[in-house]
Amino acid sequence: MELAEVTIIAPTAGYVKSDVTAPHVRVMHGSIAAQDIAPEIRARGRHVARCSQKRRSVRVPAMRGSEWGQFLRTLELTRALA
């Protein structure tokens, strides 16, 4: 029974050394007006604010990015989690 020859596989320098990448540029958007927020999202925000004041846990469902922004703006407007 012959033993296989042992070889060491080393990664190339491209995988080990990485150049310093530029940071991502943050896009600053204007704040959302209160009348532009959808009524169902405002209701969800009020519900979360009430549960937060009563120290209850609450489940926040998955939302799209635009809905998430409106939801967070609702919490800011109710001064719940500002």
C-alpha positions as CSV (number, residue, x, y, z in Angstrom):
1,M,0.0,0.0,0.0
2,E,1.6,3.2,-1.1
3,L,1.0,6.6,0.6
4,A,0.0,9.5,-1.6
5,E,2.4,12.4,-1.9
6,V,1.4,15.2,0.4
7,T,1.1,18.7,-1.2
8,I,0.2,22.0,0.4
9,I,-2.2,24.1,-1.6
10,A,-1.8,27.8,-0.9
11,P,-4.2,30.5,-2.1
12,T,-2.9,33.0,-4.6
13,A,-2.0,36.5,-3.4
14,G,-5.2,37.9,-5.0
15,Y,-7.3,36.1,-2.4
16,V,-5.1,36.9,0.6
17,K,-4.2,40.5,0.0
18,S,-7.2,42.8,-0.7
19,D,-6.8,46.4,-1.7
20,V,-8.4,49.0,0.5
21,T,-11.9,49.5,-0.9
22,A,-13.7,52.8,-0.9
23,P,-16.5,53.1,1.6
24,H,-20.1,53.1,0.3
25,V,-21.6,56.5,-0.2
26,R,-24.7,57.0,1.9
27,V,-27.6,58.6,0.1
28,M,-29.4,61.1,2.3
29,H,-33.1,61.3,1.5
30,G,-35.5,63.9,2.7
31,S,-37.9,63.1,5.5
32,I,-41.3,61.7,4.7
33,A,-44.3,64.0,5.2
34,A,-47.0,62.7,7.6
35,Q,-49.7,62.7,4.9
36,D,-47.5,60.6,2.6
37,I,-47.5,57.6,4.9
38,A,-50.0,54.9,4.1
39,P,-52.8,54.5,6.7
40,E,-52.2,50.8,7.3
41,I,-48.5,51.5,8.0
42,R,-49.4,54.4,10.4
43,A,-51.8,52.0,12.2
44,R,-49.0,49.4,12.5
45,G,-46.6,52.1,13.9
46,R,-49.2,53.2,16.5
47,H,-49.7,49.6,17.5
48,V,-46.0,49.1,18.0
49,A,-45.7,52.4,19.9
50,R,-48.5,51.4,22.3
51,C,-46.9,48.0,22.9
52,S,-43.6,49.6,23.5
53,Q,-45.1,51.9,26.2
54,K,-46.7,48.9,27.9
55,R,-43.4,47.0,27.6
56,R,-45.0,44.2,25.5
57,S,-43.2,42.4,22.8
58,V,-44.6,42.9,19.3
59,R,-44.0,41.1,16.0
60,V,-43.1,43.3,13.1
61,P,-43.8,41.6,9.8
62,A,-41.4,41.7,6.8
63,M,-41.7,44.9,4.8
64,R,-40.3,46.4,1.6
65,G,-37.8,49.2,1.9
66,S,-40.3,51.9,1.3
67,E,-42.7,50.5,3.8
68,W,-39.9,50.2,6.4
69,G,-39.0,53.9,5.9
70,Q,-42.6,54.9,6.4
71,F,-42.9,52.7,9.5
72,L,-39.8,54.2,11.1
73,R,-41.1,57.7,10.2
74,T,-44.4,56.9,11.9
75,L,-42.5,55.9,15.1
76,E,-40.6,59.2,14.9
77,L,-43.8,61.2,14.5
78,T,-45.4,59.5,17.5
79,R,-42.2,60.2,19.5
80,A,-42.3,56.5,20.6
81,L,-38.8,55.4,19.6
82,A,-37.1,58.7,18.6
